[in-house]
Amino acid sequence: MTEVFWVAPFIPGLSALVLFLFGRLFSRKWIAAQACLSVLASFSISLLAFLGLLAAGKGAAPVVRGLFSWIVSGSFEARAAFSFDPLAAIMSLVVTGVGFLIHLYSVGYMSEDRSLARFFGFLNLFTFFMLVLVLASNVILMFVGWEGVGLCSYLLIGFWFEKPSAAAASKKAFLVNRIGDAAFLFGTFLVLATVGSGEFRELAASVTGGGFPAGIATLAAVLFFIGATAKSAQVPLHVWLPDAMEGPTPVSALIHAATMVTAGVYMICRMSPLFAFSETASLVVALTGAVTAVFAATMALTENDIKRVLAYSTISQIGYMFIGCGVGAYSAGMFHLFAHAFFKSLLFLAAGSVIHALAGEQDLRKMGGLRRRLPRTFPPFLVGAAAIAGLPFFSGFFSKDAILSQAFAQHLYIVWIIGLATAVLTAFYVFRLVFLVFYGRYRMHLETWSRIRESPLIMTVPLAVLAFFAVAAGYIGLPAVLGAKANLFGRFLSPVFTNVPGSVPGPGTEWILMLLSVGAAFMGVAAAYILYVKNPLAPLVLISKLPVLYSVVNRKYYVDEAYEAVFVRPLVRGGEIILEHFDRRILDGVLNGATAATGVTGNRVGLLQTGLIKEYALAFLIGAVLFIGFLLI
Amino acid sequence: MIPGSYFLVLSFVLFALGVAAFFIKRDLITMFMAVEVMLNSANLAFLTFAKSSSALDGQVIVFFVITVAAAEAAVGLAIVLVVFRQKKSIRCDDLDLMKG
């Protein structure tokens, strides 16, 4: 059953091709149906393969399916091959499952857009590339998927390219990702040079067999991690993700929350032997994750765009996943990725439903009191918010707790404290969102109030399904103290993460850590309640009391401005200087000189051309006489 | 029997006359005639050498030259006619459209 898995990427891929070639011939219904069904088929195949893997039991080797020999050079060979193991199974289920729900939702959300075939074509193409990334059995093929999803991200951020801000955002995302891609490539070169093969299995064997010098391993791991920071929007390459919200909301949910941005985490889990081998690299991963988590969470506090708040929270949550990877708790990191895919895409889609109902309004300051108008959007949103805030019994609580308790068990107390602080901030900003959008009074003209309509069922049903999973996903990864059925998720993944030191905190410690997490979550919610429901004027007072702090946070610590000053402007200025002095003077000078010389010569020589037959004949005569004279002499 | 050198001298004189006429005369028709004279002087030389070497090649070439001359006359006169219609003149000094 598992062997069929390799078909999964090609169904959406084929669908994308058909949509690109013949999309304009199809009716809108056909386009939507084809796109959704192709992903559903892909999901069914993934599910089938997953069930096969479950049935095969623990000791089973990953199923590998070679497609063709791709690059052959001497003794080196890179095959285009897919492999299916528990890690790939979980990721491909998330990609196709959440992806299918988002495709469905898009049918409603994009119902009035002109270029439906282009949209679904890109979305299908993204699913194809993401599955290539997930299923690739070697780092070279993974890079193909890695670049492919980056391309689709670029295309979809700039989907409404007639908006200058969308075009600029897509360019920014693409350029920032180039930095990471370059690092990823250098890491790949290092691995190829050291191991002689890009296959993940041989990489793992080489690392555990001691064939990898420690320094080179650290360097390679850090290079791959830089690739991950760009793709997963971690500090300092996080700047592109908030701008990426210019894309349609389903795109934000699928690519910029649930799947593509978590590809960095997946990649590190894929290469976990390499990262586990290099303690330095792991520490870098954990610290970067922690810094990102708290940084992004503070940036979300003052943001007034509903989607951008969620974008910052995505950055912050991926920071958690990196903490998990960095402390060696790869399965905890993956668990958070899994849970996050549900609750964050849920939040995005629910926010999209709000935006849809308000005819494109994204500013929190122009919302309020919407829970009465959007009865089918509000409960799922509340569930998603509770999950991300880490309220008990929701999935985010278990997954976040798994990471934090591991950080504590590895004695990385500073990381743990940062994580806990971030949990408070997370609960605060996400409930600030809930209170500003759904509670209080409507802050716009009353005449627009009557025009607010709840979204159609095709949008709200996916919300309900995702809300179910946002709760249920937590119960497959219960902490060890909560019974024998604990941590099914981690046990399923354990064949992949073999050489990971597994130290578990004692039951007493675990209970205390859990209580602290709960306390942190409720503290954040309570603070948001006090500031935004009880006392709506208090935030303004706070802002006026702390103007400097507010403007620093509100301007995102001036990171964009700093990059502008340090990188962008010198580059542009340098380009201008080169344009002025090299292009205009030297290059253009040479070319203009050549044309001018040709022109002058032509004019001079042209004087010979009098147009009079007599003179030509005379020249001919002189020539003939000279020639004959020459022959005679 | 007239010696071959006489024919050669005549041929040379004819050719020189043709060249001179071509450069001295201004109207296109006369220049054409000068060209014909030059061609025929060449024919004469060919025939002389063919006779003296008792080979047929020279005579064959003469036939070619006559054919070409006929064609040239036809085309050339047509061109002169068109030029005259356009410019109301067949003086070769008036024709300098191809001046660079």
HADDOCK unambig.tbl for C-alpha pairs under 7 A between the chains (distance, minus, plus):
assign (segid A and resid 606 and name CA) (segid B and resid 100 and name CA) 4.74 0.50 0.50
assign (segid A and resid 607 and name CA) (segid B and resid 100 and name CA) 5.89 0.50 0.50
assign (segid A and resid 609 and name CA) (segid B and resid 99 and name CA) 5.42 0.50 0.50
assign (segid A and resid 609 and name CA) (segid B and resid 100 and name CA) 4.90 0.50 0.50
assign (segid A and resid 610 and name CA) (segid B and resid 96 and name CA) 6.72 0.50 0.50
assign (segid A and resid 610 and name CA) (segid B and resid 98 and name CA) 6.95 0.50 0.50
assign (segid A and resid 610 and name CA) (segid B and resid 99 and name CA) 4.40 0.50 0.50
assign (segid A and resid 610 and name CA) (segid B and resid 100 and name CA) 6.18 0.50 0.50
assign (segid A and resid 611 and name CA) (segid B and resid 96 and name CA) 4.25 0.50 0.50
assign (segid A and resid 611 and name CA) (segid B and resid 97 and name CA) 6.03 0.50 0.50
assign (segid A and resid 611 and name CA) (segid B and resid 98 and name CA) 4.38 0.50 0.50
assign (segid A and resid 611 and name CA) (segid B and resid 99 and name CA) 4.19 0.50 0.50
assign (segid A and resid 612 and name CA) (segid B and resid 93 and name CA) 6.42 0.50 0.50
assign (segid A and resid 612 and name CA) (segid B and resid 95 and name CA) 6.53 0.50 0.50
assign (segid A and resid 612 and name CA) (segid B and resid 96 and name CA) 5.34 0.50 0.50
assign (segid A and resid 614 and name CA) (segid B and resid 23 and name CA) 6.66 0.50 0.50
